[in-house]
């Protein structure tokens, strides 16, 4: 796919590696390389690109700060050695989040994601829908639960808490078994949590908020979860 991009990073070695990966693994046009935020802002005022590779830890302005000053809709692939900025970065039009040092395998995965991002929506596969309800055994009672009303499942030692907009039920199932049974919009975000992302209120500091609950997003499940959020982002 013929896409154009620029690299913004204050580390020459990091720029050289990313440039090598782009030239060896893609047909993209690397239009320029910027070594600080001010240089990047000046370039983007008079030039258009499909997306940018943006380092987070830079002097003068961080990548997160710079992202807030860029022209509206600028598509970003963040690059950094620090994973704690991952969720914060998705406040912006973020396509992907690459942790340094960037390996060839991880870069090739990013290439697929970036090029898929620029495909027409009608060419993307549709998510398989989950049935509208399920039956849950809680104590001696079998209850019919409308899936759209579920906020999240929380795994405990010997049971799972099913939390809806109106109540909390205890069910004697393993979270792993529920994960295999459920489909989107239910997604595992932590060893102890499956959430209904249609009920998501906000994402902040590596946590998500649903109703009054603050739920952590673990490193193991973060990328898949943020890929799903990215598909819904304006």
C-alpha positions in Angstrom: 0.0 0.0 0.0 1.3 3.4 -1.0 1.2 5.5 2.2 3.3 8.5 3.3 4.7 9.0 6.8 7.3 10.9 8.8 9.4 10.0 11.9 9.6 12.3 14.9 12.2 11.2 17.5 15.1 12.9 19.3 17.2 9.7 19.2 19.2 9.3 15.9 19.7 5.5 16.4 15.9 5.0 16.9 15.2 7.0 13.7 17.8 5.0 11.8 16.3 1.7 12.9 12.7 2.7 12.0 13.8 4.1 8.7 15.5 0.8 7.8 12.4 -1.2 8.8 10.2 1.0 6.7 12.5 0.8 3.6 13.0 -2.9 3.9 9.5 -4.0 4.8 7.0 -1.6 3.1 6.3 0.5 0.0 5.6 3.6 2.1 7.1 6.9 1.4 9.1 8.3 4.3 8.9 12.1 3.6 11.1 13.4 6.3 12.7 12.8 9.7 12.2 15.3 12.6 14.5 15.3 15.6 12.3 17.5 17.9 8.7 18.7 18.3 9.2 22.2 16.9 10.7 20.9 13.7 7.8 18.5 13.3 5.1 21.2 13.9 6.8 23.4 11.3 6.8 20.6 8.7 3.2 19.5 9.3 1.9 23.1 8.8 2.8 23.0 5.1 2.9 19.3 4.4 0.5 16.4 4.5 1.2 12.8 5.4 -1.0 9.7 6.0 0.4 9.1 9.5 3.4 9.8 11.7 5.7 7.8 13.9 6.0 9.8 17.2 8.3 9.2 20.1 6.8 10.0 23.5 9.9 10.9 25.5 11.4 14.0 23.9 12.8 17.3 25.3 10.8 20.6 24.9 7.5 18.9 24.2 6.7 15.2 24.9 5.1 13.2 22.2 1.8 13.3 24.1 2.0 17.1 24.4 2.9 17.4 20.7 0.0 15.1 19.7 -2.4 17.7 21.2 -0.9 20.5 19.1 -1.0 18.6 15.7 -3.6 19.3 13.0 -6.9 17.6 13.7 -7.1 14.0 12.6 -3.4 13.4 12.4 -3.0 9.6 12.5 -0.3 8.5 15.0 1.9 5.5 15.7 3.5 6.1 19.1 7.0 4.8 19.7 8.4 4.6 23.3 10.4 2.5 25.7 7.6 2.9 28.3 4.4 1.0 28.3 2.6 3.1 30.9 1.6 5.7 28.3 -0.3 3.2 26.2 -3.9 4.0 27.3 -3.2 7.8 27.5 -2.0 7.7 23.9 -5.3 6.4 22.7 -7.0 9.7 23.5 -5.5 10.8 20.1 -6.1 9.2 16.7 -3.6 6.4 17.5 -3.2 3.5 15.1 -0.6 1.6 17.1 1.8 1.8 20.0 5.3 0.4 19.5 7.5 -0.4 22.4 11.3 0.1 21.9 13.4 -1.6 21.0 11.2 -2.3 18.0 11.7 -5.8 16.6 11.1 -6.8 13.1 8.3 -9.2 14.1 6.5 -6.4 16.0 7.1 -3.9 13.2 5.6 -6.3 10.6 2.5 -6.7 12.9 2.3 -2.9 13.0 2.5 -2.7 9.2 -0.5 -5.0 8.9 -2.5 -2.9 11.4 -1.5 0.4 9.8 -2.5 -0.7 6.3 -5.7 -2.3 7.5 -6.5 1.0 9.2 -6.4 2.8 5.8 -8.6 0.2 4.0 -12.2 1.2 3.2 -14.6 0.2 6.0 -16.6 -2.1 3.8 -13.5 -4.2 3.2 -13.1 -5.0 6.9 -14.6 -8.2 8.4 -17.6 -7.7 10.7 -17.5 -8.8 14.3 -19.7 -11.8 15.1 -22.6 -10.8 17.2 -23.4 -12.3 20.6 -27.0 -13.6 21.3 -29.2 -11.1 23.1 -29.4 -13.0 26.4 -28.1 -15.9 28.5 -29.4 -18.0 31.3 -27.4 -17.9 34.6 -27.6 -20.1 37.6 -27.2 -18.1 40.8 -27.7 -20.2 44.0 -30.9 -22.3 43.3 -32.3 -19.9 40.8 -31.8 -19.8 37.0 -32.1 -16.3 35.7 -32.4 -14.9 32.2 -30.0 -12.0 31.8 -30.1 -9.5 28.9 -26.5 -9.2 27.8 -26.8 -5.5 27.0 -27.5 -4.9 30.7 -24.3 -6.5 31.8 -21.5 -4.1 32.9 -18.7 -6.6 33.6 -17.7 -10.0 35.1 -15.3 -10.1 38.0 -13.5 -13.3 38.8 -13.1 -14.3 42.4 -11.4 -17.4 43.9 -14.3 -19.9 43.5 -16.9 -17.9 41.6 -17.6 -15.0 39.3 -19.5 -11.8 40.1 -21.8 -10.8 37.3 -22.6 -7.1 37.6 -25.5 -5.5 35.6 -26.9 -2.0 35.6 -29.2 -3.0 38.5 -27.8 -5.9 40.4 -24.8 -8.2 41.2 -25.1 -12.0 41.0 -22.7 -14.7 42.1 -22.3 -17.5 39.6 -20.1 -20.6 40.1 -18.2 -20.6 36.8 -14.6 -19.8 35.9 -13.9 -16.6 34.1 -12.0 -18.6 31.5 -15.1 -20.6 30.7 -17.2 -17.4 30.3 -14.6 -15.9 28.1 -14.8 -18.9 25.7 -18.6 -18.6 25.6 -18.9 -14.8 25.1 -18.3 -12.8 22.0 -18.0 -9.1 21.3 -18.8 -6.7 22.8 -17.5 -8.7 25.8 -13.7 -8.6 26.1 -11.1 -9.8 28.6 -9.1 -6.8 29.9 -7.5 -8.4 33.0 -6.9 -11.7 34.7 -9.9 -10.9 36.9 -12.2 -9.0 34.5 -14.3 -9.4 31.4 -16.1 -6.2 30.4 -18.9 -5.1 28.1 -17.2 -2.4 26.2 -20.6 -1.0 25.0 -21.0 0.1 28.7 -17.5 1.7 28.8 -17.6 5.3 30.2 -13.9 6.3 29.8 -10.3 5.2 29.7 -7.7 6.9 32.0 -4.3 6.0 33.3 -4.3 2.3 32.4 -7.8 1.9 33.8 -11.3 1.8 32.4 -14.4 3.1 34.1 -17.8 1.4 33.8 -20.5 2.7 36.1 -18.9 3.3 39.4 -16.2 0.7 38.9 -12.6 1.4 38.1 -11.1 -1.6 36.3 -7.4 -2.2 35.5 -6.3 -3.1 32.0 -3.3 -5.6 32.2 -0.4 -5.7 29.8 -1.4 -9.1 28.5 -4.8 -7.9 27.2 -4.1 -4.2 26.5 -3.2 -4.4 22.8 -6.3 -6.4 21.7 -8.5 -4.2 23.9 -7.1 -1.0 22.4 -7.4 -2.3 18.9 -11.1 -2.8 19.5 -11.4 0.7 20.9 -9.5 2.1 18.0 -12.1 0.8 15.5 -14.8 2.8 17.3 -12.8 6.0 17.5 -13.6 9.2 15.6 
